[in-house]
Amino acid sequence: MRYSIMLLLALVATTCLTGQNRFVDPATSTNQRPRLPPRYDNQRWELVFSDEFNDGELNPDKWEIVESQESRTPRGTPGVLPINRVDSNGYYVDEWYWRRAMVEESGGRLNLEARKIGPGVMHTGSVRSRHRYQARYGYYECEVRIGTAAQGTHTAFWLQADTQNELGDWGIDGAEIDIFESAWHTDATNVAIHADGYDEHQTTKTFRYRTPGLHDEGLHTFGMLWTPSSIQIFYDGLPARNADGDLIIYSTDNGNGPEPDTSGYFVPRVGEYLWLSNGASFGTPAKGSGNPFVDQFTDHPPGYLTRARFNYVRVWQFPEDRCGEQEMELETFRPSPVDASLTRVDHSQASGGRHLLAYGVQTGGRIAFPMCHNVEGIYTIYLDYIAHPRNGRWVAEIEDGSGNWIPIRSFSMYAASPASQSVRFANVRLGPGNHRIRFRFLGPHRNSQGPGTRGSFDRLRVEYVYDPLDDLPAETAQVQQYAQVADGDEGPVSNDALGSSGIAPVTPASASNANSNANSNVIKIGNNEIQVFPNPVRSHGTITVALSDATTGDYLAPRKFSIIDQTGRVRSQPQFSSGGLHTLKDVNLPPGVYYLSEEGKPENTTRFVVVR
C-alpha cells in the first residue's frame, strides 16, 4: 500500500490579504471607472486588473507571449490561390503562426504586428494571461486601434479557459468568449461563444452587433459585462446593439440543451484568462463598387502588413465575484463527473434555501465541482452540508495539475437528526486557474439509517489566506534560490547543498505534482514523495501534518514520527492517532534544516526549514 504524507507548514497571518493589487498597474488612476452608461455604473466596482502598457516591456507576471508550435487553422483554401477573386470566399493564408518577435510594448501601447513571410504565410502576435491571472464575472474592457482588416488580419479581445474542451456542460465549465473579432470590413462584428472543444462536439453561439467607425483607424473601446446569468457587450461606452436591440446573452436564451434544465448554457461559471491577439482573417474580403475582390494580403509583397495597438486592458469586479474568495451555491452547479443520482431539495437550513442531494451512491462514487483562483496562494476550503441519519462517509480530494486526485480529508455527513453543518479542509496551495474538488463516497456510517448511501452538498466556501512567499525575512533568501523543474522531476537536496547559514535551497515542483500547481515545494528523499508548503516556517510557528492513504483514502493506523536536526538529535516525537489533519503548535526550533521521519520507515522522511 502506497502512502503519502502531506506536510503543510502554516504561517500565522496577521491580516487576510487579498492578493489583488499586484495585478493593478500603478499607472492606472485609483478612481478609474469603467466606460459605461450611468445606469450600469456602480460604486461597488473594484479595479482588480489593469495594464496600461507603458513600462517599455511586457510584464511577464501578467502576460505570456504565445509562440505557435505549428500553423494555426489555414484561411481560404489551403494551397489553392483564389484565382476567381469575385467568387472566392476568403483570404488565402496557407500557414500562419503567432511569433514572439511580433509582440512589442512601446510608446504606451501593446503592439501586435502582422508580417507576410512568403506566399500564403503570415506571422502575427498574441499574448494571454494563462497561468498568471484569470477571473470570473465582472466587467472587462480594452481600448484598441485594430489592425487593417484588408491586409488579411483580424484583431481580437477574448477570454479562454483550459476546461473549454470539457464535454457536456455547454460552456458552464469553460468556453472561448470572443468579445470582438475584426474579421469583416463592414461596421459590424460578432461576439461568439465556443464550448465543448473544437471537434465534432463543438457548440457555438454567435451574435452580430454594430460597430460604427471600427475601421476608421481610431481608438475604440470594447467591454463585456459578465454575470452568473448573462453576458452583455459594450462598444465605445454604449450597449452593443443588433436588430433586436441591446446585445445581451441570457443564460436561458440558449436553445434546447440535452436536459430540461437549460439555465446557464453558454454563460461560463468558471474562471477564464485574458487573450489579446492579431490573427489571419477568416472573414470575407471587402468588395469595391464594381464588386472586385479586395485581397490585399495575397498581392502584398513579403514584409510588414499592419499592427493592432492596445492602449490598455482593465477588469473590474464586485467583491463577492473574486475567484478564490467566492461562496458557491452547489445546487446551482451541474457537477462533472458524477456517479450518483442528484436532486435539488428545499431545506430551511440550507444557505440558499436548497441543497444538492446525492443518493444511491455506490462505494467509490464521485461528485466533482469546479473552483477558480486568480491569485496564487494558500486557500482554506469549507463545505456546508445538511447532515442526515441516512448520509454516509465521504473523502474530499483536490485535483492537481496533471489530473491526479489528492485526498485532503475524510469526514462523515451522518447526524442523528437533520442539521446544517460545516467541515473545514486542509489549507492548500493553488495557482491561478481552474481546479476541481471531488467528493468520493467511502460507505455508510456505522449508525446510518437505511442503506446510508446519501450525501448533501449545500455551499462551498473558498477563502484566500495569504501568499507564503510574501514578506519573508532577509535570512530566508537562500531558501528562495528556486530552480525550474522539468517534467516533474525533483532532485534531492543533499547536505552539500546547504548554505552557510544552514538553510537549504528549495526546488519548486512542476504542475505535475500533487497539489502543486504553482511552486509548491516538494523534496524527494529516497522513494518517498513528501509535500511541504509553504516553506519555510518561522520559529514558534505551526506545523500541520495531513496523513492520508493515497490509494483508498481510508485513515491510517496510529503512527509515530520524529523531528530530527542535522546533527541527528531527536527534537520531538509526535504521534498521530488517526488520519486527517494534525497540528503541532509553537514549534520551538532554532533556524535550520529539520527532518520529519516516520519511525521504522526511514523512506517516509521530509525536510523542512525553520527561520526566525
SVG drawing of the C-alpha trace seen along z (x, -y; Angstrom):
<svg xmlns="http://www.w3.org/2000/svg" viewBox="-38 -59 67 61">
<polyline fill="none" stroke="black" stroke-width="0.4" points="0.0,0.0 1.4,-3.3 1.2,-6.1 1.5,-9.8 2.2,-12.3 1.3,-15.9 3.1,-18.4 1.6,-21.9 3.7,-24.5 1.1,-27.1 2.4,-30.6 0.3,-32.7 -1.1,-35.5 -1.9,-38.8 -4.1,-40.0 -6.2,-38.4 -4.5,-39.5 -6.5,-39.8 -3.5,-39.3 -5.2,-41.5 -3.0,-44.7 -0.1,-43.0 -2.3,-42.9 -3.3,-46.6 -0.9,-48.8 0.3,-51.7 -0.2,-54.0 -4.0,-53.3 -5.9,-56.0 -7.1,-54.9 -10.6,-56.2 -10.7,-54.8 -14.2,-53.7 -15.5,-51.5 -16.6,-53.3 -20.2,-52.5 -23.5,-54.5 -24.5,-55.8 -27.2,-53.2 -24.5,-50.5 -22.0,-52.2 -21.8,-51.1 -19.8,-52.3 -19.1,-48.7 -16.9,-48.1 -13.3,-47.4 -10.4,-47.5 -8.7,-44.1 -6.6,-44.0 -5.1,-46.6 -2.2,-47.1 -1.6,-50.5 1.3,-49.1 3.6,-52.0 6.6,-50.1 8.6,-49.7 8.4,-45.9 5.6,-43.4 5.0,-42.4 5.8,-38.7 3.8,-38.4 0.7,-39.2 1.2,-38.0 2.6,-35.1 3.7,-35.7 2.2,-32.9 4.5,-31.0 2.8,-28.7 4.4,-25.3 2.6,-24.6 0.4,-26.5 -3.0,-27.6 -6.1,-26.9 -5.5,-27.9 -7.7,-30.6 -9.3,-30.2 -8.5,-27.0 -5.0,-25.8 -2.6,-25.5 -5.0,-27.0 -4.7,-30.6 -8.0,-32.5 -8.0,-32.8 -11.6,-34.0 -11.4,-37.0 -15.2,-37.6 -16.3,-34.1 -13.7,-33.5 -15.0,-33.3 -11.9,-34.3 -8.3,-35.2 -5.6,-32.7 -3.4,-32.2 -2.0,-28.7 0.0,-29.0 0.0,-31.4 1.9,-31.5 1.9,-33.5 5.5,-34.6 7.3,-36.3 9.0,-38.8 5.6,-40.2 4.9,-41.4 6.3,-44.7 5.3,-47.1 6.4,-50.6 5.0,-54.1 2.4,-53.3 0.8,-50.6 1.0,-46.8 1.8,-46.4 0.8,-43.1 2.4,-43.2 1.5,-41.1 4.0,-40.3 3.8,-38.4 6.7,-35.9 6.1,-34.4 3.2,-33.3 0.4,-32.3 2.4,-32.5 1.8,-35.1 3.4,-35.8 1.4,-37.7 1.4,-38.5 -0.6,-37.2 -0.4,-37.4 -2.5,-35.8 -2.7,-35.8 -2.8,-32.0 -1.3,-30.6 -0.9,-34.2 -4.2,-35.8 -7.8,-34.8 -11.2,-36.0 -14.8,-35.0 -17.6,-37.6 -17.1,-41.4 -16.5,-44.0 -13.7,-43.5 -12.6,-46.5 -9.9,-47.3 -9.1,-50.3 -7.6,-49.3 -6.8,-50.5 -7.4,-47.5 -5.0,-46.3 -6.0,-46.9 -8.5,-44.2 -8.0,-44.5 -4.4,-43.1 -6.0,-39.8 -5.8,-40.1 -8.2,-40.4 -7.7,-41.9 -9.4,-40.1 -10.1,-40.6 -11.3,-37.3 -11.3,-35.0 -10.5,-31.4 -10.5,-28.5 -8.3,-25.4 -11.5,-23.5 -13.1,-24.7 -12.9,-21.2 -14.8,-19.6 -17.9,-17.9 -21.5,-18.0 -22.0,-21.3 -22.4,-23.7 -19.9,-26.2 -20.8,-26.2 -17.4,-24.6 -15.5,-26.9 -15.8,-28.4 -14.0,-30.6 -15.7,-34.0 -14.8,-36.3 -15.8,-39.8 -14.9,-41.0 -13.0,-39.9 -12.4,-42.5 -12.6,-39.9 -15.0,-41.9 -14.9,-45.2 -18.4,-46.4 -19.1,-48.4 -20.2,-45.2 -18.6,-42.3 -19.6,-39.2 -19.5,-38.0 -19.0,-34.3 -19.0,-31.7 -17.4,-28.3 -17.8,-25.3 -17.2,-21.6 -13.9,-21.7 -13.2,-22.3 -14.0,-19.0 -17.3,-17.4 -18.6,-18.1 -18.2,-21.8 -21.2,-24.0 -21.2,-27.7 -23.4,-30.7 -22.8,-33.8 -24.4,-37.2 -23.8,-40.1 -23.6,-43.7 -22.9,-47.1 -19.5,-48.9 -19.7,-52.3 -16.4,-53.6 -14.4,-50.5 -12.3,-50.7 -11.5,-54.4 -8.0,-53.8 -9.1,-55.4 -9.2,-54.2 -12.3,-52.2 -13.3,-50.5 -14.8,-47.1 -16.3,-45.8 -18.1,-42.7 -20.3,-42.6 -20.3,-39.0 -22.6,-37.8 -23.7,-34.4 -26.8,-34.7 -25.8,-36.9 -23.1,-38.3 -23.6,-41.8 -21.3,-43.5 -20.4,-47.3 -18.8,-49.3 -17.4,-52.8 -19.1,-53.1 -22.6,-52.1 -24.5,-48.8 -23.8,-47.0 -26.9,-46.7 -28.2,-44.5 -31.5,-44.2 -33.2,-43.0 -31.8,-45.8 -29.2,-45.7 -27.0,-42.6 -27.4,-40.5 -26.8,-36.8 -29.0,-35.4 -28.3,-32.1 -31.8,-31.0 -31.5,-32.1 -29.5,-29.2 -31.8,-26.9 -32.6,-23.4 -30.0,-21.5 -29.7,-17.8 -31.5,-18.2 -34.8,-20.0 -32.9,-22.5 -31.0,-24.7 -30.2,-27.5 -26.6,-28.6 -25.8,-27.3 -23.1,-29.4 -22.6,-31.5 -19.4,-30.1 -19.3,-29.8 -15.5,-29.2 -12.6,-31.5 -11.1,-32.4 -7.9,-34.1 -7.5,-37.2 -6.3,-36.9 -5.2,-39.7 -4.3,-38.7 -3.8,-39.6 -4.5,-36.7 -5.1,-35.7 -8.6,-36.8 -11.4,-34.2 -13.8,-36.9 -14.8,-37.7 -12.6,-40.4 -14.2,-43.7 -15.7,-44.3 -15.4,-47.6 -18.1,-49.4 -17.6,-47.2 -17.5,-44.1 -13.8,-43.4 -12.4,-41.1 -10.1,-43.2 -7.5,-40.8 -4.5,-43.0 -2.7,-40.1 -2.3,-37.8 -0.9,-40.6 1.2,-42.1 5.0,-41.5 6.7,-39.9 7.2,-42.3 5.2,-44.4 1.4,-44.3 -0.2,-46.0 -0.4,-46.1 -3.0,-46.1 -2.4,-48.6 -3.9,-48.0 -3.8,-51.1 -5.0,-49.3 -6.8,-46.3 -8.8,-46.7 -11.0,-44.4 -13.5,-45.4 -15.3,-43.1 -17.7,-43.1 -16.0,-41.8 -18.1,-38.7 -17.1,-37.7 -13.4,-37.3 -12.1,-33.9 -10.7,-32.2 -12.9,-34.1 -16.4,-33.2 -19.2,-31.3 -20.5,-28.7 -24.1,-27.5 -23.6,-23.9 -27.2,-23.3 -26.7,-25.8 -23.9,-23.6 -24.0,-20.5 -21.1,-18.5 -18.8,-16.5 -18.0,-13.7 -20.9,-12.4 -21.6,-8.8 -24.8,-9.3 -28.5,-10.3 -28.9,-14.0 -31.8,-16.1 -32.2,-19.7 -34.1,-19.7 -35.6,-22.6 -34.4,-22.9 -34.9,-25.7 -31.4,-25.4 -29.6,-25.4 -27.7,-28.6 -29.8,-29.4 -32.9,-27.5 -31.9,-24.5 -29.1,-21.9 -27.9,-19.2 -28.8,-15.7 -26.9,-12.7 -28.5,-9.3 -28.0,-5.7 -24.2,-6.3 -22.0,-3.2 -18.7,-2.9 -16.2,-4.9 -18.8,-7.0 -17.6,-10.6 -19.1,-14.1 -16.7,-16.9 -17.2,-20.7 -15.1,-23.4 -13.2,-26.1 -11.4,-29.1 -8.5,-31.1 -6.9,-34.2 -4.2,-34.6 -1.5,-32.0 -1.5,-31.4 -2.8,-29.4 -6.6,-28.7 -8.9,-27.4 -11.9,-25.3 -15.1,-24.7 -18.1,-22.6 -21.6,-23.3 -24.0,-20.4 -27.2,-19.1 -26.3,-16.3 -28.9,-13.5 -29.4,-10.0 -29.3,-8.4 -26.0,-10.0 -22.7,-8.2 -18.9,-8.8 -17.0,-10.8 -13.5,-11.9 -12.6,-15.2 -9.9,-15.3 -8.2,-18.1 -7.2,-17.8 -3.6,-18.6 -2.2,-20.0 -1.9,-16.5 -5.4,-15.2 -4.4,-13.3 -6.7,-13.4 -5.1,-14.0 -7.2,-13.2 -7.3,-16.1 -9.8,-14.9 -12.3,-12.1 -15.5,-13.1 -19.0,-11.9 -22.2,-13.5 -24.2,-11.5 -26.2,-13.0 -28.9,-11.6 -31.3,-14.4 -31.1,-16.7 -29.0,-19.8 -26.8,-22.2 -23.1,-21.5 -19.8,-22.6 -16.4,-20.9 -13.1,-22.6 -10.5,-21.0 -6.7,-21.5 -5.0,-24.7 -3.9,-24.0 -1.6,-25.9 -3.3,-26.6 -2.1,-28.5 -4.2,-30.7 -6.5,-28.6 -9.5,-26.3 -9.3,-23.4 -11.8,-20.8 -12.7,-19.5 -14.1,-16.0 -16.1,-14.1 -15.7,-10.3 -18.1,-8.0 -16.4,-5.7 -19.5,-3.9 -22.3,-4.1 -21.7,-5.5 -21.9,-2.8 -25.1,-4.4 -26.6,-5.3 -30.3,-4.5 -31.3,-2.5 -28.5,-1.9 -26.7,-5.1 -25.7,-5.9 -26.6,-9.6 -24.7,-12.9 -25.5,-16.6 -23.8,-19.5 -25.0,-22.9 -22.3,-25.5 -18.5,-25.6 -16.5,-28.4 -13.0,-29.0 -11.1,-31.7 -7.7,-33.2 -5.5,-33.2 -2.1,-34.5 0.9,-34.1 3.6,-32.3 6.4,-33.9 5.3,-37.4 7.3,-39.4 9.9,-36.8 12.8,-38.0 16.2,-38.5 17.8,-35.3 15.4,-33.2 16.9,-34.5 18.8,-31.2 15.5,-29.3 14.2,-31.2 17.0,-30.1 14.5,-28.5 15.5,-26.2 12.9,-25.4 12.0,-21.7 11.5,-20.0 9.0,-17.2 8.0,-16.9 11.4,-15.7 12.6,-17.0 16.2,-16.4 17.0,-15.6 18.8,-18.3 22.0,-17.0 23.8,-18.3 26.5,-19.6 23.9,-22.0 23.2,-23.6 24.1,-27.3 26.4,-28.8 23.5,-29.8 22.3,-26.2 19.3,-26.8 19.0,-24.6 17.9,-25.9 14.4,-24.6 13.4,-23.4 9.8,-24.2 7.8,-21.4 6.2,-21.4 2.4,-21.3 2.5,-17.5 3.0,-17.1 0.0,-16.7 -1.5,-20.0 1.4,-22.0 0.1,-23.9 2.4,-26.8 5.6,-26.4 4.6,-24.1 7.9,-23.0 8.4,-19.2 11.6,-17.5 12.1,-13.8 14.1,-11.7 14.6,-8.1 11.4,-6.7 9.1,-8.8 7.4,-12.0 6.7,-14.5 4.9,-17.7 5.9,-20.8 4.0,-24.0 4.6,-26.7 8.3,-26.5 9.9,-27.8 8.1,-28.1 9.0,-30.6 10.3,-29.5 7.4,-29.2 5.1,-28.8 2.6,-26.0 3.1,-22.7 0.1,-21.0 0.5,-17.4 -2.1,-15.7 -2.0,-11.9 -3.9,-10.0 -3.8,-6.8 -3.2,-7.8 -4.8,-4.6 -8.1,-4.2 -8.4,-7.4 -9.0,-5.3 -7.5,-6.5 -4.2,-5.0 -3.4,-3.2 -1.6,-5.2 1.9,-6.2 5.0,-7.6 7.3,-10.3 10.4,-12.1 11.6,-15.6 15.4,-15.4 18.0,-18.2 21.1,-18.0 23.3,-16.6 20.9,-13.6 19.4,-14.8 15.8,-14.0 13.9,-17.2 10.4,-15.8 8.4,-12.6 4.8,-13.4 2.3,-10.5 -0.8,-10.8 -3.6,-8.5 -5.8,-8.9 -5.8,-10.2 -6.7,-13.7 -5.1,-16.9 -2.8,-17.2 -1.4,-20.4 1.8,-21.0 1.7,-24.4 4.6,-26.6 7.3,-24.7 10.2,-25.8 13.1,-25.1 16.1,-27.4 16.6,-28.3 17.9,-25.5 17.0,-22.4 15.0,-19.6 13.6,-16.2 10.2,-14.7 10.7,-11.0 8.3,-8.1 9.8,-5.6 10.6,-2.3 10.1,-3.7 13.1,-5.9 11.9,-6.2 9.0,-8.3 11.1,-11.4 10.8,-15.0 13.0,-18.0 11.7,-21.4 13.2,-24.7 12.8,-26.9 13.6,-30.6 13.5,-33.4"/>
</svg>
